[in-house]
Amino acid sequence: MGIGRSKRVVSTFIVVIAVLVLGAQPGGAFERKSGIWKVLRAGHFGRAMNDEARAWPIKGSIVAKGRRYKFWQYEWEEKRPAGHGATLLLVFEETHKGLSYLGSYEFDGISFKGPVHPEIRGKTVYFPYPVYEILGFGGPETASFENGPPAELFPGSVSKFVR
């Protein structure tokens, strides 16, 4: 084996190890260029898609007026300086071609009893906030998708559908 050949073997080995290490890290560079992140970029999603952002699917889907809606939860929390963040309900349409991003709603992902994760029940997205009432406001909150994405997540809320 010549010197030139051994350098190629060593170089190839180093590249393979680097790819495996980078690809295995959660939020690694490869992950951010594929999957749901690729769909969000194609749909002109305007929020952070760096290693401070996470997204995961919500179990189930809604079929209404001939359209199939799929949902993901998105969280972003700034690590430095801490304190900034957002939780979104991402809305997608699923067709034979795959998923396409339609828009999102911001919601409070933490209640006084801990994290809140949306659930699909029939044609409704259900946010299982603990049942309480303070000055006439209380949970649980729901958003019906029977006629497509509503203009507001909850009636009277500030969480509008953002495309």
C-alpha positions as CSV (number, residue, x, y, z in Angstrom):
1,M,0.0,0.0,0.0
2,G,1.5,3.3,-1.1
3,I,1.6,6.6,0.9
4,G,-1.0,8.3,-1.3
5,R,-3.5,5.4,-0.9
6,S,-3.2,5.4,2.9
7,K,-3.8,9.1,3.1
8,R,-7.1,8.6,1.1
9,V,-8.1,5.8,3.5
10,V,-7.4,8.0,6.5
11,S,-9.2,11.0,5.0
12,T,-12.2,8.8,4.1
13,F,-12.3,7.4,7.6
14,I,-12.2,10.9,9.1
15,V,-15.0,12.1,6.8
16,V,-17.2,9.1,7.7
17,I,-16.7,9.7,11.4
18,A,-17.5,13.4,11.1
19,V,-20.7,12.6,9.2
20,L,-21.8,10.0,11.8
21,V,-21.1,12.4,14.7
22,L,-22.8,15.4,13.1
23,G,-25.8,13.3,11.9
24,A,-26.3,11.7,15.3
25,Q,-26.7,15.0,17.2
26,P,-30.3,16.1,17.8
27,G,-30.9,19.2,15.8
28,G,-27.7,18.5,13.8
29,A,-27.1,20.2,10.5
30,F,-28.5,17.2,8.5
31,E,-31.7,17.1,10.4
32,R,-32.4,20.9,9.7
33,K,-32.2,20.3,6.0
34,S,-34.7,17.5,5.7
35,G,-38.0,16.3,7.0
36,I,-40.4,18.8,8.5
37,W,-37.9,21.6,8.4
38,K,-37.7,21.3,4.6
39,V,-41.5,21.5,4.4
40,L,-41.5,24.6,6.7
41,R,-38.8,26.3,4.5
42,A,-40.8,25.6,1.4
43,G,-43.9,27.1,3.1
44,H,-42.0,30.2,4.0
45,F,-42.2,29.6,7.8
46,G,-40.9,32.8,9.4
47,R,-39.7,31.5,12.8
48,A,-36.3,30.1,13.9
49,M,-35.3,26.8,12.6
50,N,-32.0,26.5,14.4
51,D,-30.8,24.2,17.2
52,E,-33.0,26.1,19.7
53,A,-36.2,25.0,17.9
54,R,-37.9,21.7,18.2
55,A,-41.0,20.3,16.4
56,W,-42.9,17.0,16.8
57,P,-46.1,15.6,15.3
58,I,-49.4,15.6,17.1
59,K,-51.1,12.2,16.9
60,G,-54.1,12.2,14.5
61,S,-55.5,14.3,11.7
62,I,-58.7,16.1,10.8
63,V,-60.5,15.6,7.5
64,A,-62.9,18.4,6.7
65,K,-64.4,19.6,3.5
66,G,-62.3,17.2,1.4
67,R,-59.0,18.4,3.0
68,R,-56.8,16.5,5.5
69,Y,-55.1,18.6,8.1
70,K,-52.0,17.4,10.1
71,F,-50.6,19.2,13.1
72,W,-47.2,19.6,14.7
73,Q,-46.2,21.4,17.8
74,Y,-43.2,23.8,17.5
75,E,-41.2,25.2,20.4
76,W,-38.4,27.7,20.4
77,E,-36.6,28.8,23.5
78,E,-33.6,31.2,23.3
79,K,-30.7,29.7,25.3
80,R,-28.8,33.0,25.7
81,P,-30.1,35.3,27.0
82,A,-32.8,33.1,28.4
83,G,-36.4,34.0,28.7
84,H,-37.6,34.4,25.1
85,G,-39.5,31.7,23.4
86,A,-42.7,30.6,21.6
87,T,-45.0,27.6,21.3
88,L,-46.9,27.2,18.0
89,L,-49.5,24.8,16.6
90,L,-48.3,24.2,13.0
91,V,-51.0,23.4,10.5
92,F,-50.3,21.3,7.4
93,E,-52.4,20.0,4.6
94,E,-51.7,16.4,3.6
95,T,-52.2,15.4,-0.1
96,H,-51.0,12.6,-2.3
97,K,-47.9,14.8,-2.9
98,G,-47.1,15.0,0.8
99,L,-47.3,17.7,3.4
100,S,-47.6,21.5,2.7
101,Y,-47.4,24.1,5.4
102,L,-50.5,26.3,5.7
103,G,-49.8,28.4,8.8
104,S,-49.6,28.5,12.6
105,Y,-51.1,29.7,15.8
106,E,-49.2,30.8,18.9
107,F,-50.5,29.4,22.1
108,D,-49.4,29.2,25.7
109,G,-47.6,25.9,26.0
110,I,-47.2,26.0,29.8
111,S,-50.2,26.2,32.2
112,F,-49.9,26.6,35.9
113,K,-49.8,22.8,36.1
114,G,-47.1,22.2,33.5
115,P,-46.8,21.7,29.7
116,V,-49.9,21.6,27.5
117,H,-49.8,19.5,24.3
118,P,-52.7,19.8,21.8
119,E,-54.8,16.7,21.1
120,I,-57.0,15.9,18.1
121,R,-60.6,14.8,18.8
122,G,-62.9,14.5,15.9
123,K,-62.7,17.8,13.9
124,T,-61.4,19.7,16.8
125,V,-58.0,20.5,18.3
126,Y,-58.3,20.3,22.0
127,F,-55.8,22.1,24.4
128,P,-56.0,20.3,27.8
129,Y,-55.5,23.2,30.0
130,P,-56.6,22.4,33.6
131,V,-60.1,23.5,34.2
132,Y,-60.2,26.7,36.3
133,E,-61.9,30.0,36.2
134,I,-60.3,33.3,37.0
135,L,-62.3,36.4,36.2
136,G,-64.5,34.5,33.8
137,F,-61.7,32.9,31.9
138,G,-61.0,29.2,32.0
139,G,-60.0,26.1,30.1
140,P,-60.2,23.7,28.4
141,E,-59.9,25.5,25.0
142,T,-60.8,24.0,21.7
143,A,-60.5,25.1,18.0
144,S,-62.8,23.5,15.4
145,F,-61.4,22.8,12.0
146,E,-64.8,21.7,10.6
147,N,-64.7,24.6,8.1
148,G,-61.0,24.8,7.7
149,P,-58.4,26.7,9.8
150,P,-60.2,29.2,12.0
151,A,-59.1,32.9,11.9
152,E,-58.4,32.7,15.7
153,L,-57.3,29.8,17.7
154,F,-59.8,30.6,20.5
155,P,-62.6,33.1,20.0
156,G,-61.5,36.5,21.4
157,S,-57.8,35.5,21.6
158,V,-54.9,37.3,20.2
159,S,-53.6,34.1,18.5
160,K,-54.4,34.6,14.8
161,F,-53.8,32.2,12.0
162,V,-50.4,33.3,10.5
163,R,-49.4,32.1,7.0
